[in-house]
Structure formats: structure tokens, C-alpha cells
């Protein structure tokens, strides 16, 4: 509803819509603040409450397959939309007039990036670092390890998993 009201306000009174931007920015910041803890608690509860670790492996494989499939479909949709809408067409920028130094840092970083460095980047510096930086791949890794650890704790683990369930349900 808030998005519909914002779009309507921006359309009918653009100046008032611009003046409301801090509210929108604050709302987005609040959403981002809750994403990592909600994902963490949901994954921890899911893994810890399954009990049979073989089921976790099967579910993990299915989840990975689903993630790859949906990502591929999203990529194909993006390519199709880019091909149909031609974003950037009409800008007519002369590449010779561009400053190559402005993108040098991106080129250097791309040359250093490889599969191994990407995998190593998934490992956070500390347990809470992934939550603080809101790096979702790191959050998932920590949540998976935490879920396995909690699942093997017995009775105390059940209480922790219950607490994670309560938090993930209240943040959704």
C-alpha cells in the first residue's frame, strides 16, 4: 500500500513526493536491517529442527538446484528485457571521450576475481561480521554451520531452535 501511495503522490504532486524521500529511504533501511537476521534465524531453525542430517543434505541439494534454476530464469528475463527495451540506446556517447582511469579500479578488481577468491570471500572474518555487513552469502554459511551445531546439541539445541523460530516468525 505504501508503494502505491508513494507512486500516486509522486505522479500527482512530484514536489511533495520528493519531499517524502527520507521516509522512503528510512523504510528501505529498516527492511534491509531485518533481512540478514530473518534469513539467519529461518535457516538455523530449518536445519536445527529437521533432526536427520541426511534430510538436510537432500533439502540443501534441492534448494541449490532451485536457486540455480531461478537465477538462470531471472538472467534470461533480464537479457530478454535488455534486448527488447535497449536501455542506453540514444545516449550516443563517444567511447573515445570517456576517461579510462574512471573504471580502472573495476578492471583491476575483475582481473583479481576468480572462483577460489569468490569462495574464500564467502567466509566471514568473524561470526557476527556477516550480519554486520549484511553479506547474505556469508549469513547463509554461518546460519548453515550454526544450524548443524544446534541440531547436534540435543535438548539445549531445541530451545535455541525454538528461539530462532520465534524470531524468524516475528520478523516476517
N, C-alpha and C positions, 0 to 999 in steps of 0.2 A: 504494500500500500504506500509506503514511504517513497519508493521509487516512482510510482505512478503520480503521486502528488508533486514530487520534485520535477518530473518531466512536464507536467501540466503547468506548474508555476513558472518554469523556465521558458515554456512556449508562450504563455500569456503575458508574463512580465519578466523579461530577461534580467533586468536590473535587480529585481527582488531575488531572482534565482541565484545570481552571482553573490548577492549579499548573504545568502543562506549556505554558501560553500563551506564555511567552517563546521556547520552541523553535519554535512555530508562527510567531510574529511574525518571528523570525530567518530562518526558512526562506522566508517570503514576501519579506522584504527581500533575501535572496540572489537569489531568482528575478527580482525587479524590477531588481536591479543588472545582470543579464545580458541583459535583454530588448533594451535600446537597442543595445548593441554587436553582439548577434547579428543583429538586423534590419539594422543598418547594413552589416555585413560581407556578409550574404546578398544584399542589394540591390546593393551595389557589385560583388561577384563576378558576380552575374547579368548586370548591364548590361555590365560590362567584358569578360566572356568571350563575349558574343554576337558582337561584331565588326561586323556590319552594323547600322547605326543605324536603318535602316528597320524591321528586325525588332523593335528595341526599342520603336519607336513603336507598332507593331501589338500587341505584348505589353502595352505600357502601356495602350492603349485597352481591350484585353480585361480587363486587371486592374481598371481603373476601372469597367467595366461589371459585373464580378463583385462588386467591393466594394459598389457601389450596390445591386445585387440582393440580396446577403446582408444588407446593412444594412436594407433595406426589409423583408425577411422577418423579421429579428430585431425590428424595430419592430412589425410586425403580430403576432408572437407575444407580445411584451410587452403590447400593447394587449389582446389576447385573454385573456391570463393575468390582467391587471388587471381586466378586465370580469368574468371568472369568479370570481376569488378575492376581489375587492373589498377590497384592502388599505386599512386605515384605517377600514373600516366598524366601528361600535361604539365609536369613540373619543368621539363626541358632544361635540366641542369647540365652544364658543360663539365664533364669529368675533369678536364684539364684545369678548371678553375678551382677545384677542391684542394684543400691542404692535406697532403698525405700524413702529416705529423699528427693531425687531429684523431686519426684512427690507429696510430702506431701501437698504442698500448693494447688495443683489442687484437691486433695481428700477432703481437708477441705472445699474448696470453693464449691465443688459439694454437700457436705452434707448440707451446708447452703442454697443452691439454692432450692426454691420451687415455686409454682405457684404464690403465693402472692408477694414474693420478686421479681419475674420476672416482674409482673405487675407494682409494685412500681418503678422498675428500668426504666420503660418507661417514667416516669415523670421526666423531666429535672430540674436541680437546678434553672435555670433562662430561660427566653425567648430565649436568644441567645446561651445558653450553648449547646443545641443540635446541632446547626450549627457549633459551635467551635470544638466540639468533633467528629463531623460527625457520630453521632449515628442516623441511619436512622429511627429507630422506634420512637425515640424522635422527630426527624424532622417531621415525619408524624403526630404525635399527635399535635404538635404546629401548623402545617400547617392546620390541620382539624379545630382546635379551631379558628385559625385566619380566615380561610375561612368562617366559620359560623358568626363570628363577623363582617367581612367586608360585608357579604351578608345582614346583618341587619342594615347597616349604611346608606342605601339609596344612594343618589347622590354622596357623597364623597366616599362611598364604591365602586361605579362603576369606579371612577378614579383610586383607588388603585388596583382594579382587572385588569384594563386595563394596569397599570404599571407592575403588576405581569405577565400578558400575554406577554408583550413586552420582559421582562427579560427572561422568560422561553423559548420564541421562539428564542431569540438571543443566548442562551446558548446551544441549541440543536444541 
